[in-house]
C-alpha cells in the first residue's frame, strides 16, 4: 500500500504538466516531467537497481531517495483509531546515509543520464498495536500504519561521484585512511570504510600506498 509520504513526495516533484504513475514498457514510473523520469524510492536503492539501469539506456532518470533525519512517533489505540501519544524517535539520519545506499548502487551511479536526489526530511510515523485492540502496547509490538511528510530540510543532489566529496571534511589529510575519515566525521570506522569503498568503486578515490596496515587513499584526478 502506498504511504502518504510517497504520495507527498510525488507531488513535490510533479510540476505543472507532469504525469504520475505512467506505464513505460514493463515498468510504472512515479512521475514524468517533460523527458525526465522520476523514481521515488523510500526503501533501499538495491530494489530498483536493475529497473533504473534499464531505463538509463534510453531515458533521463532522477532517483529520489529520501533520508529521514527526524521522526515523530504517533501512537494510535488501534488501526485507524485515535491518537494516544506522541514522542520523538531517538534515531536520527544525516546526509552521510546516502553511502549506506550507494554501496549497493555503484553499478548504476554515476551515469550521464542519472541524477540522485536525497531529500533530508522529517516524518511522522503512525503506529498501532500489532496484535489487535485488546493487546496492550509493548516495546516493538506495533505495526506502521502510515508515514507522513512533516518537513523538508534540504535536497542534496548528485550527478557525479565527485559531487559526493562535498560531504567529506575539507581538512582531511591527503593521503588519508579510513581512520582519519572516521575521526573527522565522528563516526564509527566501519562507516568510514563504507564511504571509502563507495568512492573507490565509483572512481572518485584511488589507493595511494599504505601506512602500517592501513590503506591510504586520495581523490582521483
Protein Blocks (a to p, Z undefined) as FASTA:
>chain_A
ZZfklmmmmmmmmcghiaehiaehjbccfbaghjaccdddfbdfklmmmmmmmmmmmpcc
dddddddfbdcddddfbehiacfbdcddfbdcdfklmmmmmmmmmmmpgcfkbccddddd
ddddddddfebjklccdehiacdfbdcdfbdfbdcddfbfklmmmmpcfklccdddfklm
mmmnopafklmmmmmmmmmmnopaccebjehjbccddddZZ
